[in-house]
């Protein structure tokens, strides 16, 4: 009987502890997303890849699903980035799901305004 209760407890733990396992993310500015959050969680990679293809093959650099639009909205207000911390918008979810992020091997993970400020500081320091 004890074994059965222990087994039941171990099997049911994820059900009642699931909310505590979901990462608490810094959503940056947040607000209204281009799609519903549940839809974006499921489909964001597909739309980013589609946007990438339009950009590379057709030269379309703007769009509702561009990586730049995501970063401008979801970069942290603390460090203007979507990666670098456990609660960063992209990195937090990808760590939780054990999925490698390769977008930022080529693309910047920071807001454009933040990059401009950094460039300005570098120019002042070099003078």
Secondary structure, DSSP 4 states (H G I P E B T S, - for coil): -HHHHHHHHHHHHHHHHHHHHS-----TT--S-SS-HHHHHHHHHHHHHHHHHHHHHH-----TT-HHHHHHHHS-TTTSBSSSSTTSHHHHHHHHHT----GGGTS--B-HHHHHHHHHHHHHHH-
